[in-house]
């Protein structure tokens, strides 16, 4: 990537002190995002994707959490930054959308008032002007009758409308980086299509970069430029969307692709499911965490493989590139 | 078809009263299920798809007689059970069982899995008491769990394992019909595939008939023979699942199908029809065709007259004044 990265994460680790000892939810991940890039972060529950996002936003406040590594936003280190300094960046330069819009909205204020508060927290602007901006934003996210909706309480809106209101709030200061945690998972597909279109437009019009956490590879295919696949707290594969979809390299990624029933063409008699369940973070196997579920595991997997590969497409797997190409050609990633 | 359907619903409706109980004048009715007719033949799997609020779960609960039916009729193996009392339903409960979306909520957290799974045998006196532990062990093995899991509590299992327990309980008495309401939507993709495979294997082995309710089109396609698409309480299109999803004829089915993001690059996608707006409130459904407020093909006729669900000549049925070309 040519430009200076907007966000640079290196060696980020999030762990929690628990009864079972120190449990690592995020185990040393590194990546960079360029301005205007949409990165899809894929993984199953417990893979550490949500904890990664919370760490980026400085939202891990549990006294039992231990954070290490570095998160640099426009060159400024965020890890260890005080709350006041963080508040100048959060909401203005970096904004977050959550899976459940109800948790991001307070039920006791109108949607308009919440957006106005957000704008005035970061800009010196009159209440009247902020109000006008709020209505404009609500309209920009495709809500009909914006002035009317601004005067309503969250419970009076449908799920799709609420999520759009939250996006309007996130966009209020034209953030350079939008962090979205499963923003469409709670929504119906027809509404999901509208929201994805909106996120795409955001990037096109304002040049915002987006980190989109999702478990849905369809959503990634639709909107992302780059993809990172997480498993048990680590990035196991990263690359451009084309890399990932045309020649996935990690057996876990193969399993994910093969697990999805196709919507067209022949129906397989059985889906090729990944056997077993994701490991408990408190009892991770040594070496590659995917080893117990992997059809290609062997002795060398007892040591954790590093992310390796060429041209930005890298995977953390000990199989040789030639062997992986062979397996892929034999139909590994097909269901 | 000459055989008797296992389950037949005729113009089935379910209305809920909402609003303030103390102010009858302000109470209103929501018709969650509106004149739905469908048949499920023995051995087939009927998928029911639709978005939240379309009435698919209410319909599932009506088909199981878990709630009263407001109007219309419901027959199981040719017998009318629309108004059957709880006592009359009891022996039938052996024949029809349900699998729920949230396995954690449908398993009593204070009871061991073995106790939960022996309930069906005890309640229906299906076998000698002494035999129960063996039956439970066999059930656990059948859903790929271990007999020693009987001693554990539900919270000791992962989501996928809990759903296996829910399935084991539903299948304990070898029912003929299983209604599964979003059985895999709370699970991770890799676990979803395991459960879909398990349901397919059990169907094969035990000769089950499923009504499979889900919002995920590709999961429904994988397991169903036929599918019914619902919108605001009504069935708008039914037919063989491959035909309905590859060449939908109702504009809503087409929009729903085209909105699903496909996890592939460079595949020709159906032209996407992005529906504007949200589902209208079921408290106040639009007149005429209920889809006309969001339909790109709507005309004056659609606003005035509600289309009936009529056979489409391809083994399915369609409720639309202006269907897409076959």
Interface residues (C-beta under 8 A of the other chain):
Chain A: X44 X45 X144 X158 X159 X160 X161 X188 X189 X190 X191 X192 X193 X194 X196 X197 X215 X216 X217 X218 X219 X220 X221 X222 X241 X242 X245 X246 X255 X256 X257 X258 X259 X260 X261 X262 X263 X264 X267 X268 X270 X271 X272 X273 X274 X275 X277 X278 X335
Chain B: X51 X52 X158 X159 X160 X161 X188 X189 X190 X191 X192 X193 X194 X196 X197 X200 X215 X217 X218 X219 X221 X222 X242 X245 X246 X255 X256 X257 X259 X260 X261 X262 X263 X264 X265 X272 X274 X275 X277 X278 X279
